């Protein structure tokens, strides 16, 4: 059974600082997604990572994927308050990759 | 980008009544849609896979008679929560597949059962 774990669960950090969120998954998969969710809202797609070694960057966020280690990271650079949200990684099951298993989520709070 | 719309956004109903939530892909055809539920401060949990023209596939532990799914056309899937109870109160989110791993999420529907 595919399990997806995120670490940390909650993160409070000062503006301008850097931090990395980790996403570990238990079985082989060929695609990994990162989403952002604001309170009371649905999901906003951030990244789709499709191959080993894939790295994508958008603004202050950078995501990477290591399929051999079954690990993805979401790195935050010079955090700003607007990044405060909950971040989820999700992994596609191998057989039907459109069926996603979500990680536990990381709630990020950025303060001045 | 592609748009997936859910309706209603928020519904409050009395215990024992049934509630229908719609998920529409507005600008593409989706042979497969997925229904998730999310409790407050928790992650999304896959409930079922909705396939156009065939029966939905439910995840383990999800009651198919409780959560009726109908995927009547390539752009519409509906989730009906039958005989709703307070424990069914949740945020329900659908996603639609455009194929090749392209997934689009609806805005979510918040159900509150009194």
Interface residues (C-beta under 8 A of the other chain):
Chain A: X31 X33 X35 X40 X41 X42 X43 X45 X48 X50 X88 X90 X92 X96 X97 X98 X99 X100 X101 X102 X103 X104 X105 X107
Chain B: X6 X32 X34 X36 X41 X42 X43 X44 X45 X46 X49 X93 X95 X97 X101 X103 X104 X105 X106 X107 X108 X110
